[in-house]
Amino acid sequence: MTGRADAGGPARGGAHLPCAAVLFDVDGTLIDSTPLVEHAARLWAPGYGIDAEEFLAGSHGRRTSDRVADFLPPDRVAEATARLDALEATGTDGITALPGALELLAGMDGLPWALVTSMDRAQLAARAAAARIPLPDVVITAEDVRRGKPDPDGYRRAARRLGADPAACVVVEDAPAGVAAGRAAGATVLAVTTSHPPETLGEAHHVIEGLTALVPGPDGLTLA
């Protein structure tokens, strides 16, 4: 695939990334739900003897159950995950589309795209509605995969459902776990620095500040 920088290299203005499909992460890439997620975690964590800030530091981009399993024994993970999910589901205050997200999705110009998220279906539906993010035909959520990011299963499944080779896809991500998942799937990975500093996203092929730098076309994305 042409137009790729070296791994971890900066985005080059005007570079074109031809692809068969674009696979988007959601939280932190298209949607900002940080206030809701952090508030829920700070309410939840003390009940399980967990430091909320430590929990949050490594949670972004990962399935809730996978992050909970880092702190609790297996027999407590399901109940604790359900409790945290319930707290996050109590509202949508503060959830917004990130700059450029709505315009980018509205202008995909026939280029196939999918969503691959660590959220469950109910969380995705609520947050997408609050941020006015459209849901495409192909959506992969936490329930659809055996292992969450950084495992590549979600991105491989999305590409397969779109009829595309993962190696012919561009993955758009904001978190190290998602970048690793996209790379492991064989895709070209484009990282946005909306939630993590550039130095933590060094495995991405391109790193850009936000979605406003992307121009979609029928055969790929151009870095404006």
C-alpha positions in Angstrom: 0.0 0.0 0.0 1.5 3.3 -1.0 1.6 6.5 1.0 2.7 4.9 4.2 5.2 6.5 6.6 7.6 4.4 8.6 6.0 3.0 11.8 5.6 5.8 14.2 6.4 8.4 11.6 4.4 11.7 11.4 1.7 12.2 8.9 2.8 13.8 5.7 0.5 16.5 4.3 -1.1 15.4 1.1 -0.2 11.7 1.5 -2.9 9.5 0.1 -3.8 6.2 1.8 -5.6 4.0 -0.8 -7.7 1.3 0.9 -10.7 -1.0 0.4 -12.3 0.1 3.6 -11.8 2.2 6.8 -12.3 0.6 10.2 -12.9 3.2 12.9 -12.5 2.8 16.7 -15.3 4.8 18.4 -14.5 6.1 21.9 -11.7 8.6 21.8 -11.6 8.5 18.0 -15.1 9.5 16.9 -16.8 10.2 20.3 -15.6 11.9 23.5 -17.3 10.2 26.5 -14.4 10.9 28.9 -16.5 12.8 31.6 -19.0 10.0 31.8 -16.5 7.1 31.9 -14.3 8.8 34.5 -17.2 9.7 36.8 -18.6 6.1 36.6 -15.1 4.6 37.4 -14.6 6.9 40.4 -18.0 5.8 41.8 -17.3 2.1 41.2 -13.7 1.6 42.1 -13.8 2.1 45.9 -16.4 -0.7 46.3 -13.8 -3.2 44.9 -10.7 -1.8 46.7 -9.4 -0.4 43.4 -7.6 2.9 42.9 -9.8 4.7 40.3 -6.9 6.6 38.8 -4.8 3.5 38.3 -7.8 1.7 36.8 -8.5 4.6 34.3 -4.8 4.9 33.4 -4.9 1.7 31.5 -8.5 1.3 30.5 -8.9 3.4 27.4 -9.3 1.3 24.2 -9.9 -1.9 26.1 -13.1 -3.9 26.9 -14.3 -3.2 30.4 -14.2 -6.9 31.4 -10.6 -7.2 30.2 -9.5 -4.2 32.3 -11.5 -5.4 35.4 -9.8 -8.7 35.1 -6.4 -6.9 35.6 -7.6 -6.1 39.2 -10.0 -8.8 40.3 -10.0 -12.6 40.5 -12.0 -14.4 37.7 -15.0 -15.2 39.9 -15.6 -11.5 40.5 -15.1 -10.1 37.0 -18.6 -10.6 35.6 -20.4 -9.0 38.5 -18.0 -6.1 38.8 -18.1 -5.5 35.0 -21.9 -5.5 35.0 -21.9 -3.0 37.9 -19.5 -0.6 36.1 -21.5 -1.0 32.8 -24.7 -0.1 34.7 -23.1 3.1 36.1 -21.9 4.1 32.7 -25.4 3.5 31.3 -27.1 5.9 33.7 -26.6 8.9 31.4 -25.0 10.5 28.4 -24.1 13.8 29.9 -20.9 15.3 28.3 -20.8 12.9 25.4 -19.9 14.7 22.1 -18.6 13.9 18.6 -15.0 14.8 18.3 -14.1 17.6 15.9 -14.3 16.5 12.3 -16.1 13.2 13.0 -19.5 14.0 11.6 -18.1 15.6 8.5 -15.7 12.8 7.8 -18.4 10.1 8.1 -20.9 12.1 6.0 -18.3 12.5 3.2 -17.1 8.9 2.9 -18.2 9.0 -0.8 -18.9 5.3 -1.2 -15.8 4.2 0.6 -16.9 1.2 2.9 -16.4 1.7 6.6 -17.2 -0.1 9.9 -17.0 0.5 13.6 -14.9 -1.7 15.9 -15.4 -0.8 19.5 -14.6 -2.1 23.0 -18.0 -0.9 24.1 -21.0 -3.3 24.3 -23.9 -2.8 22.0 -26.0 -0.8 24.5 -23.2 1.6 25.3 -22.5 2.1 21.7 -26.1 2.8 20.8 -26.5 5.3 23.6 -23.3 7.2 23.0 -23.6 7.2 19.2 -27.1 8.7 19.6 -25.9 11.3 22.0 -23.1 12.3 19.7 -25.2 12.0 16.5 -22.7 9.4 15.1 -24.4 7.2 12.4 -24.1 3.5 12.8 -23.0 1.7 9.6 -24.1 -1.8 8.5 -21.0 -3.4 10.0 -20.4 -2.8 13.7 -18.2 -5.0 15.9 -18.7 -4.6 19.7 -17.4 -6.3 22.8 -19.9 -9.1 22.6 -18.7 -10.1 19.1 -15.1 -11.1 19.9 -13.6 -13.7 22.2 -10.6 -11.4 23.0 -10.6 -7.6 23.0 -8.0 -5.2 21.8 -5.0 -5.4 21.5 -6.1 -8.7 20.0 -6.8 -8.2 16.2 -10.0 -10.3 16.2 -12.3 -7.3 16.0 -10.6 -5.6 13.1 -10.3 -8.9 11.2 -14.0 -9.6 11.7 -15.0 -6.2 10.5 -12.8 -6.4 7.4 -14.2 -9.9 6.6 -17.8 -8.7 6.9 -17.0 -5.9 4.5 -15.5 -8.4 2.1 -12.1 -6.8 2.4 -8.6 -8.1 3.2 -7.4 -6.5 6.5 -4.2 -5.6 4.7 -6.2 -3.5 2.3 -7.9 -1.5 5.2 -7.0 1.6 7.1 -7.7 1.4 10.9 -8.3 4.8 12.7 -7.5 4.6 16.4 -6.6 6.7 19.4 -5.3 4.3 22.0 -2.1 2.1 22.1 -4.2 -1.1 22.5 -6.2 -0.3 19.4 -3.1 0.6 17.4 -1.6 -2.7 18.4 -4.8 -4.5 17.3 -4.8 -2.8 13.9 -1.1 -3.6 13.3 -1.7 -7.2 14.3 -4.6 -7.4 11.9 -2.2 -6.3 9.1 -3.9 -3.0 8.4 -2.4 0.4 7.9 -3.0 2.2 11.2 -3.7 5.9 11.5 -3.6 7.3 15.0 -5.2 10.5 16.3 -3.8 12.2 19.4 -7.2 12.9 20.9 -6.6 10.8 24.1 -2.9 9.9 24.1 0.3 11.7 23.4 2.1 10.9 20.1 5.0 9.1 21.8 2.6 6.4 23.1 1.2 5.8 19.6 4.5 5.1 17.9 3.4 1.8 16.4 1.0 3.6 14.1 2.0 4.1 10.5 0.7 7.7 10.7 0.0 10.0 13.7 -2.2 13.1 13.3 -3.8 15.5 15.7 -7.4 14.9 14.7 -9.9 13.8 12.1 -10.1 17.3 10.6 -6.8 16.4 8.9 -8.5 13.6 6.9 -10.2 14.0 3.5 -12.2 10.9 2.3 -12.6 9.7 -1.2 -14.0 6.7 -3.0 -10.6 4.9 -3.0 -9.1 6.0 0.3 -8.1 8.8 2.7 -5.9 11.8 2.1 -4.0 13.5 4.8 -4.8 17.2 4.3 
